[in-house]
Amino acid sequence: MTSHIPTTSGSPALPPSAIQSEDQLDEIMTRPSPRLIEHVKTLKSPLLVLGAAGKMGPSLAVSVQRAAAAAGHDLKIIAVSRFSGSQTRQWLESRGVATITCDLLERGAFEQLPDTLNLIYLVGLKFGTQQNPSLTWAVNTLVPTHVVERFPQARTVALSTGNVYPLVPVNSGGANETDLLTPLGEYSNAAVARERLFEYSARKYGTPLALLRLNYAVDLRYGVLLEIAQKVWANQPVDVTTGYFNCIWQGDANEMIVRSLDLASTPPTAFNLTGAETLSVRELAYRFGELMGRPVGIVSTEAETALLSNPARLCATLGKPATALEMVCGWTAHWVMSGGATLGKATRFEVRDGRF
């Protein structure tokens, strides 16, 4: 089991560059890689991004727009969401992404969406499941059937979650895509149902589909790394009961989601989307203590199981995520110490009973 904080191999560790503002963060997050620029050349307009107003959708859509511009490819990207607030919609449109306001729970709303051969599905509901489980099941199960019925010929990448797996031994290397989906809790089981209904509909219509089981994309404004760093900076003890996890820089996750359009297949295929390392909460807490000049308090001891995924299948095809976690740790430490903005949304990665 790898539990150390990874650095870029084959080169000396360099002090990470600090990110000073949200504008700089967004620029870095949406900066397209050469691989993404090459990939978008193959896409036909429009690319639909459904559920585009969440934590990942805006940066994903803009990264594709920037890649298309760099490639000299006139690709239209359309971000679709309810857009309950105008700020996200304005942010997207100011960066060249078209938007459509649409409640995807309403079957008739799909009539206003244009035909497409390339679709990225980011719709999902997790937090608040305990208070309103029926809404979680509706969002995570009804919408997939609507999407495939409306776009049966579209290559589709649907974002799922590593929560479809049960907890696994921390020395196992993480759950594989062929493991049984037997998680705890309403949200996790609704996520399994989302996959099953996508799969059923895709098989019925012959729709090419890739399911990406993401666990723990990190941004400086949210994510497991931020939560650990915040506790260290605030001199709060770090609970290590859930002592191990996987994560991936959101910019890398966005790129791999888009490039996975080439992996959409009939019948559908599932892939784990996360970083290649199993990270230790304890070791990360001590690393943040070093970076921040803070003593670190640890409570509890590590359980023998955790929510872990093995991304070898996806990495074998698309390559490993490009951004070293040591660099992200440096960015995160500086962000917390300088009072950088946060979304105020906890990952609740420490939850072990499936109650979200």
Secondary structure, 3 states (H helix, E strand, C coil): CCCCCCCCCCCCCCCCCCCCCHHHHHHHHCCCCHHHHHHHCCCCCCEEEECCCCCCHHHHHHHHHHHHHHHCCCCCEEEEECCCCHHHHHHHHCCCCEEEECCCCCHHHHHHCCCCCEEEECCCCCCCCCCCHHHHHHHHHHHHHHHHHHCCCCEEEEEEEHHHCCCEECCCCCECCCCCCCCCCHHHHHHHHHHHHHHHHHHHHCCCEEEEEECCEEECCECHHHHHHHHHHCCCCEECCCCEECCEEHHHHHHHHHHHHHHCECCCEEEEECCCCCEEHHHHHHHHHHHHCCCCCEECCCCCEECCECCHHHHHHHCCCCCCHHHHHHHHHHHHHCCCCCCCCCCCCCCCCCCC
